[in-house]
């Protein structure tokens, strides 16, 4: 099994970027090293019953100490670019002043990445809010948006010379809805009104940071990363069609419409006003400033049936479908449909697929990891991107999630998404069959 794109695919041209992605809390470890502050994920991990196996990020992949080795791993895979995130608690103290040791770590990392010829994509926020800010209200507090603006100012001032692309946030849906509405992620709050207000303050923080980043890093691209699933109705019944529309509106349109049109979905005003946040005058103008790119993360699709209490509920597909080890349906055709539909709905900036990948039940056997399902997943989804580009969608790059197995949030270390296998006891990295298949596809390009 290999990863094969059509020979005439625009993805094989020199301008298309292929990369791998990680996030700070998931790989760095060194949770108490060099004056790093606690984050909401440190607190969440320490709360019984929140993370599978009571796993935590104290060591993770020990990337904080093994980063030079990991850069060579990135190089070995043959990718063009690396997407990483900065840990807010590592670079700034409670008074808002720089933590020099944390800045030095990232400066050394970024300089080495550039010296190796890699294009560098940096995400400023991948869910690890400093705990002291959560103690003051977190993303439920409007003040946190202004603290993020200060943090973005510090980081982009320090690192502008080595970063090609800045994303303000990774997946506001997960940070806000999973963290404040459903309680599945840190900080573990669960009220509908909390989730949507937190989401508004995250989008506001994005808008507040944009002019700061442009001033500090005038030669870099600036955008944001959204995660989206494709929503389907469980049947042709009108109730199920409505359930699907509401799910799509709350999960996807709620986050992209403010950015593109300066408003929350108008449908919610009459159908579900409880999901609308408090918005102050001028907020939407700040949120909807132009961006240079939109990052999209895609993993799966969902199927929705009407529910009298919650209006929609998840149901399993009526078709014979395949699932990954985390229970997510494999649906590459849904990826193409999502991309083409968004292209029809909005005047979009250039798109980068900033995450796409699969959790598989990986095991080392005779020194090898034969993750055949992941190879098929990547092949199907890369071809889904190819079809979307052929349909007119402006997609400039693709990042596989993830460079290596890592801390998978509430799933702890029980799920493996990496192109590289990590033995968490020895920190040994072993490239999987999928990593070699990705490498072979990249090496076959005519550059």
C-alpha positions in Angstrom: 0.0 0.0 0.0 1.3 3.4 -0.9 0.3 7.1 -1.1 -0.3 8.0 -4.7 -1.6 11.2 -6.2 -2.5 11.6 -9.9 0.6 12.6 -11.9 -1.1 15.8 -13.0 -2.1 16.9 -9.5 -1.4 20.5 -8.5 -0.3 19.1 -5.2 2.8 17.8 -6.9 3.9 21.2 -8.1 6.8 23.0 -6.4 4.5 25.6 -4.8 2.4 23.2 -2.8 3.8 22.7 0.8 3.8 19.3 2.6 4.5 19.2 6.3 4.0 17.5 9.6 2.4 19.1 12.8 2.7 18.9 16.6 1.6 21.0 19.6 3.6 22.1 22.6 1.7 20.5 25.5 1.4 17.2 23.6 5.1 16.7 23.0 7.4 19.0 25.1 7.2 17.6 28.6 9.5 19.5 31.0 6.4 20.7 32.7 8.3 22.4 35.5 11.5 23.2 33.8 13.0 26.7 33.5 10.2 28.6 35.2 7.3 27.3 33.1 4.0 28.1 34.7 1.2 25.6 35.2 -1.4 25.5 32.4 -5.1 24.5 32.5 -4.1 21.1 31.0 -1.7 20.5 33.9 -4.6 21.1 36.3 -7.0 19.0 34.2 -4.6 16.1 34.1 -4.3 16.2 37.9 -8.0 16.0 38.4 -9.2 12.4 38.9 -11.4 11.0 36.2 -10.6 13.7 33.5 -7.8 12.0 31.5 -7.6 8.3 30.7 -5.1 6.5 32.9 -4.4 9.8 34.9 -1.9 10.5 32.1 -0.3 13.9 32.0 2.1 16.1 30.0 5.0 16.1 32.5 7.3 14.2 30.2 5.2 13.5 27.1 7.8 13.0 24.2 10.5 15.0 26.1 10.8 17.2 23.0 12.0 20.0 25.2 15.3 18.0 25.6 15.2 16.0 22.4 14.3 18.7 19.9 17.5 18.5 17.9 16.9 14.8 17.3 13.3 15.5 16.4 14.3 18.1 13.8 16.5 15.4 12.1 13.4 13.2 12.2 11.4 15.9 10.4 14.2 16.2 7.8 14.3 12.4 7.3 10.6 12.4 6.4 11.4 14.8 3.6 8.8 17.4 4.3 8.9 21.0 3.3 7.4 22.5 6.5 6.9 22.0 10.2 3.9 23.3 12.2 4.4 23.7 15.9 2.9 25.7 18.8 4.3 28.0 21.4 3.4 27.3 25.0 2.2 30.5 26.6 3.0 29.3 30.1 6.6 28.7 29.0 7.4 32.2 27.7 5.6 34.6 30.0 5.3 35.0 33.8 2.3 36.0 35.8 3.2 39.7 35.5 3.2 39.5 31.7 7.0 39.7 31.5 9.2 37.5 29.4 10.5 34.2 30.7 13.9 34.3 29.0 14.6 30.5 29.4 11.4 29.6 27.6 12.1 32.1 24.9 15.6 30.7 24.4 14.2 27.2 23.9 11.9 28.3 21.1 14.5 30.7 19.5 17.1 27.8 19.3 14.4 25.5 17.9 13.2 28.0 15.3 16.7 29.0 14.2 17.6 25.4 13.6 14.5 24.7 11.7 15.2 27.6 9.3 18.9 26.6 9.1 17.7 23.1 7.9 15.7 24.8 5.1 12.2 24.2 6.6 9.2 26.5 6.2 8.0 27.3 9.7 4.3 27.6 10.7 3.7 28.6 14.3 0.5 28.5 16.3 0.3 30.9 19.2 -2.4 29.0 21.1 -3.0 25.3 21.1 -5.2 25.1 24.2 -2.6 25.5 27.1 -3.9 28.6 28.8 -1.8 29.6 31.8 -3.7 28.5 34.9 -3.4 31.9 36.6 -5.5 33.4 33.8 -8.1 30.6 34.2 -8.3 31.4 37.9 -9.4 34.9 36.8 -12.1 33.7 34.5 -10.2 32.2 31.6 -11.9 32.6 28.2 -15.1 33.5 30.0 -13.4 36.7 30.9 -13.1 39.4 28.2 -9.8 40.4 29.8 -8.1 37.2 28.7 -8.4 38.4 25.1 -6.3 41.4 25.9 -3.8 39.2 27.8 -3.5 37.1 24.6 -2.8 40.3 22.7 0.2 41.0 25.0 1.4 37.4 24.7 1.2 37.6 20.9 3.1 40.9 20.9 5.9 39.3 23.0 6.2 36.2 20.9 6.0 37.7 17.5 8.5 40.4 18.4 11.0 37.8 19.6 10.6 35.3 16.8 9.6 37.2 13.7 12.8 36.5 11.9 12.3 32.7 11.9 8.6 32.2 11.3 6.9 32.1 7.9 3.3 31.8 9.0 1.5 32.7 12.2 -1.8 31.2 13.3 -3.4 32.9 16.3 -5.5 29.9 17.5 -5.8 26.2 16.9 -9.4 25.0 16.8 -11.4 27.5 18.8 -14.3 25.0 18.7 -12.3 22.5 20.9 -10.9 25.1 23.2 -14.3 26.7 23.8 -16.9 24.0 23.3 -15.1 21.0 24.6 -13.5 23.0 27.4 -16.3 25.3 28.6 -19.6 23.8 27.2 -19.1 20.0 27.3 -16.4 19.7 29.9 -14.5 17.1 28.0 -11.3 19.2 27.8 -9.6 21.6 30.1 -10.8 23.5 32.1 -13.7 21.1 32.3 -16.6 23.5 32.6 -20.0 22.4 31.1 -22.6 25.1 30.4 -23.8 25.9 26.9 -23.7 29.6 27.6 -20.1 29.3 28.8 -18.9 27.6 25.6 -20.2 30.2 23.2 -19.0 33.1 25.3 -15.6 31.6 25.5 -15.6 31.1 21.8 -16.5 34.8 21.2 -13.6 35.9 23.5 -11.2 33.6 21.6 -12.3 35.1 18.3 -12.0 38.5 19.7 -8.4 37.7 20.9 -7.6 36.6 17.4 -8.8 39.9 16.0 -7.0 41.9 18.6 -3.7 40.1 17.9 -3.8 40.5 14.1 -2.6 44.1 13.8 0.1 43.4 16.4 1.4 40.4 14.5 1.4 42.3 11.2 3.4 45.1 12.8 5.9 42.8 14.4 6.2 40.3 11.6 5.4 42.2 8.3 6.9 39.5 6.1 4.9 36.6 7.6 1.4 35.3 6.7 -1.2 35.5 9.5 -4.3 33.5 9.9 -6.3 31.1 12.2 -6.9 27.4 12.3 -10.5 25.9 12.5 -11.5 22.3 12.8 -14.5 21.1 10.9 -16.3 17.9 10.4 -18.8 17.2 7.6 -22.3 16.9 9.0 -24.9 14.5 7.5 -28.6 13.9 8.3 -29.4 10.4 9.6 -32.3 10.1 7.2 -34.4 12.1 4.7 -37.0 12.9 7.5 -37.3 16.7 7.8 -36.6 16.5 11.6 -33.2 14.8 10.9 -32.4 17.3 8.1 -33.1 20.1 10.6 -30.9 18.4 13.2 -28.0 18.2 10.7 -28.4 21.9 9.7 -28.3 23.0 13.4 -25.2 20.8 14.1 -23.4 22.2 11.0 -24.4 25.7 12.1 -23.1 25.3 15.6 -19.9 23.4 14.9 -18.8 25.0 11.7 -20.6 28.2 10.6 -20.5 29.6 14.2 -16.7 29.9 13.9 -16.1 30.7 10.2 -19.0 33.2 9.7 -17.7 35.8 12.2 -14.3 35.7 10.5 -15.6 35.9 7.0 -18.8 38.0 7.4 -18.6 39.7 10.8 -21.7 38.0 12.2 -22.8 34.9 14.0 -25.2 32.7 12.0 -28.5 34.5 11.7 -30.4 31.2 11.9 -29.5 31.0 15.6 -31.4 34.2 16.4 -34.8 32.5 15.9 -34.0 28.8 16.2 -31.5 28.6 19.1 -30.8 32.0 20.6 -29.3 30.4 23.7 -26.2 29.7 21.7 -25.5 33.4 20.9 -22.8 35.1 23.0 -22.8 38.6 24.4 -21.2 40.9 21.7 -20.0 44.4 22.4 -20.1 47.2 19.8 -17.1 46.9 17.5 -16.3 43.3 18.3 -17.3 41.9 15.0 -15.3 44.5 13.1 -12.2 43.4 15.1 -13.0 39.7 14.5 -13.6 39.9 10.8 -10.4 41.7 9.7 -8.8 40.1 6.6 -6.5 37.1 7.1 -3.8 35.8 4.8 -4.9 32.2 5.1 -7.3 29.9 6.8 -6.1 26.7 8.3 -8.5 23.7 8.3 -8.2 20.6 10.4 -10.2 17.6 9.3 -10.5 14.1 10.7 -14.0 12.7 10.3 -17.7 13.3 9.7 -20.8 13.0 11.8 -24.4 11.8 11.4 -27.3 13.6 13.2 -30.8 12.7 14.2 -33.4 14.9 15.7 -33.7 14.9 19.5 -36.6 16.7 21.3 -34.4 17.8 24.2 -31.1 18.7 22.6 -32.4 19.3 19.0 -29.7 17.0 17.6 -27.9 13.8 18.6 -25.0 11.8 17.2 -25.9 8.5 15.5 -23.9 6.0 13.6 -23.9 5.9 9.8 -26.4 3.5 8.3 -23.7 2.5 5.7 -21.0 -0.1 6.2 -18.1 2.2 7.2 -14.6 1.9 8.6 -13.5 3.5 11.9 -10.1 4.5 13.3 -8.9 3.4 16.8 -10.5 6.4 18.4 -13.9 5.6 16.9 -14.0 8.2 14.1 -15.5 7.3 10.8 -13.1 7.3 7.8 -14.8 9.5 5.2 -12.4 11.1 2.7 -15.4 11.9 0.4 -16.7 14.1 3.2 -13.5 16.0 3.2 -13.9 16.9 -0.5 -17.5 17.9 0.1 -16.7 20.1 3.1 -13.9 22.0 1.2 -16.0 22.5 -1.9 -19.1 23.6 0.1 -17.0 26.2 2.1 -15.6 27.4 -1.2 -19.2 28.0 -2.5 -20.4 29.6 0.7 -17.6 32.1 1.3 -14.9 34.2 -0.4 -12.1 32.4 1.3 -8.4 33.2 1.6 -5.9 30.5 0.6 -6.4 27.4 2.6 -3.8 25.1 4.3 -4.9 21.7 5.6 -3.1 22.2 8.9 -4.1 18.8 10.4 -5.3 15.5 9.0 -4.6 12.0 10.3 -5.8 8.9 12.0 -5.4 7.1 15.4 -4.5 3.5 14.8 -3.9 0.5 17.0 -0.1 0.5 16.4 2.4 -2.1 17.7 6.0 -2.7 17.0 6.5 -6.2 15.6 10.1 -7.2 14.7 11.1 -3.6 14.9 8.5 -2.3 12.4 5.1 -0.7 12.7 2.8 -1.8 9.8 0.0 0.8 10.2 -1.7 -0.1 6.9 -4.9 1.6 7.9 -3.2 4.9 8.3 -1.5 4.6 4.9 -4.9 4.1 3.4 -6.3 7.0 5.4 -3.6 9.4 4.2 -3.9 8.2 0.6 -7.7 8.7 0.6 -7.6 12.1 2.2 -4.7 13.5 0.1 -6.7 12.5 -2.9 -9.7 14.2 -1.4 -7.7 17.4 -1.2 -6.6 16.9 -4.8 -10.3 16.6 -5.9 -11.2 19.8 -4.0 -8.4 21.7 -5.7 -9.6 20.4 -9.1 -13.0 21.7 -8.2 -11.6 25.2 -7.7 -10.7 25.4 -4.0 -7.5 27.3 -3.4 -5.5 25.0 -1.2 -1.8 25.7 -0.7 -0.5 23.0 1.6 -1.1 19.9 3.7 0.2 18.9 7.2 -0.1 15.4 8.4 -1.1 14.9 12.1 1.2 14.1 13.6 5.0 14.0 13.4 4.9 11.4 16.3 2.7 9.8 18.8 2.0 12.1 21.7 -0.3 13.1 24.6 -3.7 12.9 23.1 -5.6 15.2 25.5 -8.4 13.4 27.4 -7.3 10.1 25.8 -3.9 10.4 27.4 -1.3 8.1 25.7 -3.9 5.5 24.7 -4.3 6.7 21.1 -1.5 7.0 18.6 -1.7 9.5 15.7 2.0 9.7 14.7 3.8 8.9 11.5 6.5 8.0 14.0 6.1 5.5 16.9 7.2 6.7 20.4 8.1 4.3 23.1 7.2 6.5 26.1 9.6 4.5 28.5 12.7 4.9 26.4 11.7 7.9 24.2 12.8 5.9 21.2 11.3 7.1 17.9 10.6 4.6 15.1 9.2 5.7 11.8 6.1 3.7 10.9 5.1 2.4 7.5 2.9 5.4 7.1 5.8 7.7 7.7 7.8 5.9 5.0 4.8 6.0 2.6 4.5 9.8 3.1 8.3 10.1 2.6 8.2 8.1 -0.6 5.3 10.2 -2.0 7.3 13.4 -1.2 10.5 12.1 -2.6 8.9 11.2 -5.9 7.9 14.8 -6.5 9.7 16.7 -9.3 11.0 19.8 -7.5 
